[in-house]
Amino acid sequence: MDYIRRLSLIFAGLSIFFAILDLGFDHPVYVDRLLHFFYLTTLLTGIVSIATKYVGRTSWPSRKVWIFDLLMVMLILWLFAGLAFSGFPEKFHIPGHPDYWITFLILALLIRELSLVRWQIRRTSINPAQLFIGSFLLLIVMGALLLMLPRATYEGMSFLDALFTSTSAVCVTGLIVVDTATYFTPFGQGIILLLIQIGGLGILTFASYFSFFFRGISSFENQLTISDILSAEKVGEVFSVLRYILVITFSIEAISAALIFFSVDTAAFTSWYDKFFFSVFHSVSAFCNAGFSTLSNGLYDEGLRFNYFLQFVIILTFGLGGLGFPIVANLAGFVWYNFLRLVASEPKNKRYRPWLLNLNSRITLITTLSLTIVGTIFMYLVEYHNTLADHRGIGKVVVALFEAATPRTAGFNNIDLTELRVPALLMTFFLMWIGASPVSTGGGIKTSTFAIALLNVVSVARGMPRMEVFRRQISENTVRRAFAVIALSLLVIGTGITLLTIFEGDKSLMGLAFECFSAYSTVGLSLGMTGSLSEPGKVVVIVLMFVGRVSMLSLLIAFFRKARFKSYRYPTEEITIN
């Protein structure tokens, strides 16, 4: 039976490869017929492979697995029934359903077969940081090759521009060298959407979860590696964390897409499908904090500039994406527990109140709310008669909130950034540098890092021997990592600004610095210089986007050998600081 599974895996892999060529290149009709015949052969082999997994077994797999298999078989049979009744035309269109159904089913089959392959990560030969960085590099190169396909663009694309766009999508940045709305075909925009989704969550998240989903087991060494990448507190809960990440992501994106769909005018789109794609694209781009848009002017487009409900939905979406998955899960548990307390019948004084919001959540939420409130008030006062002049009442508040929230790695624009006053630009610099929260889809030094730095300053000023907050003591290792992240971020951004001033001497220092901060913090905002960068300048920005997404600290951990534990200590010395 194993040879059937291997054959199904090989056929599925070849079919996906051929499907990419089929969608990306023009070809004669007879080639189209041969390809579709191979697709159908792959699906038939998939049915046989699925059936062999249940023949002669004394025990069935978990309920979720056999339900998935049953749905797969039913959809494939439904597809064949549709083809039979349609008379086997040149292209296999099922009434009301496009050819993408075939590719979708083959992709699901490939995931099913790949997930059953036993894989083992040897921590002695590759550490989690190297695996994490390697997965992003692989995805970026694959994305660049896909964007160079003839049908992905209207005019063709150089490798450097494709690499820039792929890096920006995978690293959920949003900086563009060509107009996403007019340069890419719907197929090319679909590739960008896929890169944003996989890049926002991480390819290892998908691979690890589906492997556990279908096999039901995983080695302890694999769990250790994944827990390091996800920063999971308990190794045994690593796959629960993966499930929460996927459920939270797709639930928020689905709700956001529905709200966006009903908040925009149908007359602005040529078809229902265009409106649907617009909603899904902006929902995924917002939650992943990517900032890509299918409109040339983004949310500053004339039809959306005064759509405050849409802007507020986008704010909530990228705000939740920037909070981080552990924080969102912890916050959801906190809200649910308090809801149950309200409907409970026992006396309030007898209710046990556990520590629901952990220290990470408290610090992150307080820092995020503080930055948002201060930034909104600042933008409202500074830009009241400038970029906010065309808005009235609540509209000014929403736009000011958007201006304060989007620099923290979201990257959407609802104003002309070149019209911002210098104080507002400096505030944008500051917010971009801080960025989103840990274990989120955003970049920057992270809100918790900024909070730890401030708390350390207060502790030193008060002469405290240790850092304490909310009746908890912050570990020394956390403080050291926070200041290492801050120092490395300033070093990388400073190096990027220096290199850009060398390669782009004809451009303003303010604009170049804005590009570097935006690229490193994976924000995606620009003062209009990205498209006019020279080739060396584009390479610098590509490196900044990649380093900002994987973090400079992860790069150092990947290439430095971990120090061995030593049981001795040298005498402590005080170094003069100021």
C-alpha positions in Angstrom: 0.0 0.0 0.0 2.9 2.4 0.6 3.8 2.5 -3.1 0.3 3.9 -3.8 0.8 6.7 -1.3 4.2 7.5 -2.8 2.6 7.5 -6.3 -0.2 9.8 -5.1 2.4 12.2 -3.5 4.5 12.3 -6.6 1.4 12.9 -8.9 0.1 15.6 -6.6 3.5 17.4 -6.5 3.9 17.2 -10.3 0.3 18.4 -10.7 0.9 21.5 -8.6 4.0 22.2 -10.6 2.2 21.8 -13.8 -0.7 23.9 -12.5 1.6 26.8 -11.8 3.0 26.6 -15.3 -0.6 26.2 -16.7 -1.7 29.4 -14.9 1.5 31.3 -15.5 2.1 30.6 -19.2 0.2 30.6 -22.5 0.1 27.2 -24.2 -1.7 25.4 -27.0 -5.0 23.7 -26.6 -3.6 20.2 -26.8 -1.2 20.9 -23.9 -4.2 22.1 -21.9 -6.0 18.8 -22.6 -2.9 16.8 -21.6 -2.5 18.8 -18.4 -6.2 18.4 -17.4 -6.0 14.7 -18.1 -3.0 14.4 -15.7 -4.9 16.4 -13.1 -7.8 14.0 -13.2 -5.5 11.0 -13.0 -3.9 12.6 -9.9 -7.3 13.0 -8.3 -8.2 9.4 -9.1 -4.9 8.2 -7.6 -5.7 10.3 -4.6 -9.0 8.6 -4.0 -7.3 5.2 -4.2 -4.6 6.4 -1.8 -7.2 7.6 0.7 -9.1 4.4 0.4 -6.0 2.3 1.2 -5.5 4.1 4.4 -8.8 2.5 5.7 -8.6 -1.0 4.2 -7.6 -3.7 6.7 -7.2 -1.3 9.6 -8.3 -2.4 13.0 -8.7 1.2 14.3 -9.7 4.3 12.4 -7.8 7.6 12.7 -9.3 10.5 14.6 -12.7 11.9 13.7 -11.4 15.1 12.2 -9.1 13.1 9.9 -11.7 10.8 8.5 -14.2 13.7 8.1 -11.5 15.5 6.1 -10.9 12.4 3.9 -14.6 11.9 3.4 -15.1 15.5 2.3 -12.1 15.2 -0.1 -13.6 12.1 -1.7 -17.0 13.6 -2.0 -15.7 16.8 -3.6 -13.6 14.8 -6.1 -16.5 12.6 -7.0 -18.7 15.7 -7.3 -16.1 17.2 -9.7 -16.1 14.1 -11.8 -19.9 14.0 -11.9 -19.9 17.6 -13.1 -17.4 16.9 -15.8 -19.3 13.8 -17.0 -22.6 15.8 -17.4 -20.8 18.8 -19.0 -19.8 16.7 -22.0 -16.0 16.7 -21.4 -15.3 20.2 -23.1 -12.0 21.7 -24.0 -11.7 23.2 -20.5 -13.3 21.4 -17.6 -15.7 24.0 -16.4 -18.3 22.9 -13.9 -21.4 25.1 -14.0 -20.9 28.0 -11.6 -17.4 26.9 -10.6 -14.1 27.8 -12.2 -11.1 25.6 -13.0 -9.5 26.6 -9.8 -11.5 23.8 -8.1 -9.2 21.3 -9.6 -6.1 23.0 -8.4 -7.6 23.5 -4.9 -8.4 19.8 -4.6 -5.0 18.7 -5.8 -3.4 21.2 -3.3 -5.5 19.7 -0.5 -4.4 16.2 -1.6 -0.7 17.3 -1.7 -1.0 18.7 1.9 -2.7 15.4 2.9 0.1 13.2 1.5 3.0 15.5 2.6 1.6 15.5 6.2 2.0 11.8 6.4 5.7 11.9 5.6 7.8 11.4 8.7 10.2 14.3 9.2 12.7 14.8 12.0 14.5 18.0 13.0 17.9 17.3 14.5 18.7 20.2 16.8 22.4 19.2 16.8 22.6 19.9 13.0 20.2 22.9 12.7 18.9 25.1 15.4 15.3 26.7 15.4 16.6 30.1 14.4 18.3 28.7 11.3 15.2 26.7 10.4 13.0 29.8 10.9 15.3 32.0 8.7 15.7 29.3 6.1 11.9 28.9 5.7 11.5 32.6 5.0 14.4 32.6 2.5 12.9 29.7 0.6 9.4 31.3 0.5 10.8 34.6 -0.7 12.8 33.0 -3.6 9.8 30.9 -4.6 7.5 33.9 -4.5 9.9 35.9 -6.7 9.9 33.1 -9.3 6.1 33.0 -9.3 5.8 36.7 -9.8 8.0 36.5 -12.8 5.6 34.2 -14.6 4.2 35.9 -17.8 0.6 35.8 -16.7 1.4 37.3 -13.2 2.0 40.8 -14.7 0.9 42.7 -17.7 4.3 43.9 -18.8 6.8 41.4 -17.4 9.0 41.9 -14.3 12.8 41.8 -13.6 14.1 39.4 -11.0 15.1 42.2 -8.7 11.7 43.8 -8.7 10.1 40.4 -8.3 12.4 39.7 -5.4 11.6 43.1 -3.8 7.9 42.5 -4.1 8.1 38.9 -2.8 10.3 40.0 0.2 7.8 42.8 0.9 4.9 40.4 0.8 6.5 37.5 2.8 7.9 39.9 5.4 4.5 41.6 5.5 6.0 45.0 4.8 4.0 46.6 2.0 6.7 48.7 0.3 6.3 48.4 -3.5 8.4 49.3 -6.5 5.4 48.9 -8.9 1.7 49.6 -8.5 0.0 46.5 -7.2 -3.3 47.5 -8.6 -2.3 48.1 -12.3 1.0 46.2 -12.7 -0.1 42.7 -11.6 -2.9 40.6 -13.1 -5.5 39.0 -10.8 -3.3 35.9 -10.9 -0.3 38.0 -9.7 -2.4 39.6 -7.0 -3.5 36.2 -5.9 0.2 35.2 -5.6 0.9 38.2 -3.4 -2.1 37.4 -1.3 -0.8 33.9 -0.7 2.7 35.1 0.1 1.2 37.6 2.7 -0.8 34.9 4.4 2.0 32.4 4.6 4.6 35.0 5.5 2.4 36.5 8.2 1.9 33.1 9.9 5.1 31.4 8.9 5.4 28.4 6.6 6.5 26.3 9.6 3.2 27.0 11.3 1.2 25.5 8.5 3.6 22.6 7.9 3.8 21.6 11.6 0.1 21.8 12.3 -1.0 19.8 9.3 1.7 17.2 10.0 0.3 16.8 13.5 -3.3 17.0 12.3 -3.1 14.0 10.0 -0.5 11.9 11.9 -1.7 12.7 15.4 1.9 12.4 16.8 5.2 14.2 16.7 8.6 13.6 18.2 9.6 15.4 21.3 12.6 17.0 19.5 10.2 18.4 16.8 8.0 19.8 19.6 11.1 21.5 21.2 12.1 23.1 18.0 8.6 24.4 17.2 8.1 25.7 20.8 11.3 27.7 20.4 10.0 29.3 17.2 6.6 30.0 18.6 7.9 31.0 22.1 5.4 28.6 23.6 5.6 28.3 27.4 5.0 24.6 27.5 6.4 22.0 25.1 3.3 19.8 25.5 1.0 22.6 24.4 2.8 23.5 21.2 0.2 22.0 18.8 -2.6 23.6 20.8 -0.8 26.9 20.3 -0.6 26.2 16.5 -4.4 25.4 16.4 -5.2 28.6 18.3 -3.1 30.6 15.9 -4.8 29.2 12.8 -8.3 29.5 14.3 -7.8 33.0 15.5 -6.3 34.1 12.2 -8.9 32.7 9.9 -11.8 33.7 12.2 -10.7 37.3 12.4 -9.9 37.5 8.7 -13.3 36.0 7.8 -15.2 38.4 10.0 -13.2 41.4 8.7 -13.7 40.4 5.1 -17.5 40.2 5.6 -17.5 43.7 7.2 -15.4 45.1 4.4 -17.6 43.5 1.8 -20.7 45.2 3.2 -19.0 48.5 3.9 -18.0 49.3 0.3 -20.2 50.3 -2.6 -20.9 47.5 -5.1 -21.1 50.1 -7.9 -17.4 50.7 -7.6 -16.6 47.1 -8.7 -17.1 45.5 -12.1 -18.4 42.2 -10.6 -19.3 40.5 -7.4 -16.1 38.5 -7.6 -14.0 41.7 -7.7 -15.7 43.0 -4.6 -15.2 39.7 -2.9 -11.5 39.5 -3.8 -11.1 43.2 -2.7 -12.6 42.3 0.7 -10.5 39.1 1.3 -7.3 40.8 0.0 -7.6 43.8 2.4 -8.7 41.6 5.3 -5.6 39.3 5.0 -3.3 42.2 4.3 -4.7 44.1 7.3 -4.5 41.2 9.8 -1.0 40.3 8.6 0.0 43.9 8.9 1.2 43.9 5.3 -0.3 47.1 4.0 -0.7 45.9 0.4 -3.8 47.2 -1.4 -5.4 46.5 -4.8 -6.0 50.3 -5.2 -3.4 52.6 -6.5 -3.9 55.1 -3.7 -4.8 52.6 -1.0 -7.4 53.7 1.4 -6.8 57.3 0.2 -8.7 56.5 -2.9 -11.5 59.0 -3.5 -14.2 56.3 -3.1 -12.8 55.3 0.4 -11.3 58.4 1.7 -14.4 59.3 3.7 -15.6 55.7 4.4 -14.9 55.9 8.2 -16.6 52.6 9.0 -14.2 50.8 6.5 -11.2 52.5 8.1 -12.3 51.6 11.6 -12.7 47.9 10.5 -9.2 48.0 9.1 -7.9 49.5 12.3 -9.5 46.8 14.4 -8.2 44.1 12.0 -4.5 45.1 12.0 -4.7 46.0 15.6 -5.7 42.5 16.5 -3.0 41.1 14.2 -0.4 43.4 15.8 -1.3 42.3 19.4 0.1 38.9 18.9 -1.6 35.5 19.0 -0.9 34.7 22.7 -2.2 38.1 23.8 -5.4 37.7 21.7 -6.0 34.2 23.1 -5.4 35.4 26.7 -7.7 38.4 26.2 -10.4 36.2 24.7 -10.2 33.9 27.8 -10.4 36.9 30.1 -13.5 38.3 28.3 -15.1 34.8 28.3 -14.5 34.3 32.0 -16.0 37.7 32.9 -19.0 36.9 30.8 -19.5 33.7 32.7 -19.2 35.6 36.0 -21.9 37.9 34.9 -24.4 35.1 34.2 -23.3 33.0 37.3 -25.8 32.7 40.1 -23.4 32.4 43.1 -22.6 35.4 45.3 -19.9 37.7 44.0 -17.9 37.6 47.3 -17.5 33.8 47.0 -16.2 33.9 43.5 -12.6 33.0 42.9 -10.7 35.5 40.8 -7.7 33.9 39.2 -4.8 35.7 37.5 -6.4 35.7 34.1 -4.4 38.3 32.2 -0.8 37.2 32.4 2.1 39.7 32.8 2.8 39.6 29.0 -0.8 40.6 28.2 -0.9 43.4 30.8 2.3 45.0 29.7 1.5 44.7 26.0 -2.1 45.9 26.3 -1.1 48.9 28.5 1.7 49.9 26.2 -0.4 49.5 23.0 -3.3 51.5 24.4 -0.9 54.2 25.7 0.9 54.5 22.4 -2.4 54.6 20.5 -4.1 57.2 22.7 -1.0 59.5 22.8 -0.4 59.1 19.1 -4.1 59.8 18.2 -4.2 63.0 20.4 -0.9 64.2 19.0 -1.9 63.6 15.3 -5.3 65.2 16.0 -3.7 68.4 17.4 -0.8 68.7 14.9 -2.7 67.7 11.8 -6.1 69.3 12.6 -5.8 72.0 10.0 -3.6 70.0 7.6 -4.3 66.4 6.6 -7.5 66.4 8.7 -8.9 69.6 7.3 -11.2 67.9 4.8 -12.8 65.7 7.5 -15.5 66.7 10.0 -16.6 65.6 13.5 -16.0 61.9 14.2 -14.2 61.7 10.8 -11.3 63.7 12.2 -11.0 61.3 15.2 -11.1 58.2 13.0 -8.5 59.5 10.6 -6.2 60.7 13.5 -6.6 57.2 15.0 -5.7 55.6 11.7 -2.6 57.9 11.4 -1.5 56.9 14.9 -2.2 53.2 14.5 -1.0 52.4 11.0 2.7 53.3 11.6 2.9 50.5 14.1 3.6 48.1 11.1 0.2 48.2 9.4 1.3 50.2 6.4 -2.1 51.4 5.1 -2.5 55.0 4.2 -5.7 57.1 4.3 -3.8 60.4 3.8 -1.1 61.8 1.6 2.0 61.1 3.7 4.0 63.7 1.9 1.7 66.4 3.3 2.5 65.5 7.0 4.1 68.2 9.0 7.5 67.6 10.5 6.3 66.9 14.1 3.8 64.3 12.7 6.6 62.7 10.6 8.8 62.5 13.7 6.0 60.8 15.7 5.5 58.4 12.8 9.2 57.6 13.0 8.9 56.8 16.7 5.8 54.7 16.2 7.3 52.8 13.3 10.4 52.0 15.4 8.4 50.6 18.3 6.1 48.5 16.0 3.7 45.8 17.1 3.8 43.2 19.9 5.8 39.9 20.2 4.6 36.7 18.4 2.5 38.8 16.0 2.4 39.5 12.3 4.0 42.9 12.9 7.6 44.1 13.2 9.6 46.8 15.0 11.4 46.4 18.3 8.0 45.4 19.8 5.9 47.1 22.5 7.1 44.8 25.3 10.8 45.7 24.5 9.9 49.4 24.7 8.0 48.9 27.9 10.9 46.9 29.5 13.3 49.7 28.6 11.1 52.3 30.2 10.6 50.2 33.3 14.4 49.7 33.6 15.0 53.4 33.4 12.5 54.0 36.2 14.0 51.2 38.3 17.5 52.6 37.9 16.3 56.2 38.6 14.7 54.9 41.8 17.7 52.9 42.8 15.9 49.6 42.8 18.2 46.5 42.7 15.6 44.6 40.5 12.8 45.4 38.1 9.3 44.8 39.5 5.8 45.3 38.0 2.4 44.0 38.9 3.9 42.1 41.9 6.2 40.2 39.5 9.9 40.5 39.0 11.2 40.8 35.5 14.1 38.4 34.8 17.5 39.7 34.1 17.7 37.8 30.8 14.6 39.6 29.6 16.1 43.0 30.3 19.3 42.0 28.5 17.4 40.8 25.4 15.4 44.0 25.3 18.4 46.2 25.2 20.1 43.9 22.7 17.1 44.3 20.4 17.1 48.1 20.8 20.9 48.4 20.1 20.8 46.1 17.1 17.7 47.9 15.6 19.5 51.2 15.8 22.7 49.7 14.4 20.9 48.1 11.4 18.7 51.1 10.6 21.7 53.5 10.9 23.7 51.3 8.5 20.8 51.2 6.1 20.4 55.0 6.1 24.2 55.4 5.6 24.1 53.0 2.6 21.1 54.7 1.0 22.7 58.1 1.3 25.6 56.7 -0.6 23.6 55.1 -3.4 20.7 57.7 -3.4 22.6 60.9 -3.0 20.0 62.9 -5.0 17.2 62.2 -2.5 16.4 63.9 0.8 17.7 62.5 4.1 14.3 62.6 5.7 12.8 60.4 2.9 15.6 57.9 3.0 15.5 57.6 6.7 11.7 57.1 6.5 12.3 54.3 4.0 14.8 52.6 6.3 12.6 52.8 9.4 9.6 51.6 7.4 11.5 48.7 5.9 13.1 47.5 9.1 9.9 47.7 11.1 8.0 46.0 8.2 5.6 49.0 8.1 5.3 49.7 4.4 4.7 53.5 4.5 6.7 55.6 2.1 7.2 59.2 1.1 7.1 58.2 -2.5 10.7 57.2 -3.0 10.5 53.4 -3.2 9.7 53.1 -6.9 12.6 55.5 -7.8 15.3 53.6 -5.9 18.4 52.4 -7.8 19.2 48.7 -7.9 21.7 49.0 -5.0 19.1 51.0 -3.0 16.5 48.3 -3.6 18.9 45.6 -2.4 19.5 47.6 0.8 15.8 47.9 1.4 15.3 44.1 0.7 17.9 43.3 3.3 16.3 45.7 5.8 12.8 44.1 5.3 14.2 40.6 5.7 16.3 41.4 8.8 13.4 43.3 10.3 11.0 40.4 9.9 13.3 37.6 11.2 15.0 40.0 13.7 18.7 40.7 13.9 18.9 38.8 17.2 17.6 35.6 15.5 20.2 36.0 12.8 23.0 36.3 15.4 21.6 33.3 17.2 21.5 31.3 14.0 25.2 31.9 13.2 26.8 31.9 16.7 27.4 28.7 18.5 25.5 28.6 21.8 27.8 29.0 24.8 28.1 26.0 27.2 26.9 26.4 30.8 29.8 27.2 33.2 29.6 26.5 36.9 32.0 29.2 37.9 31.8 33.0 38.2 34.4 35.7 37.9 34.5 38.6 40.5 31.9 41.3 39.7 33.2 44.8 38.7 31.3 48.0 38.3 31.9 49.9 35.0 31.6 53.7 34.8 28.6 54.6 32.7 28.1 58.4 33.1 
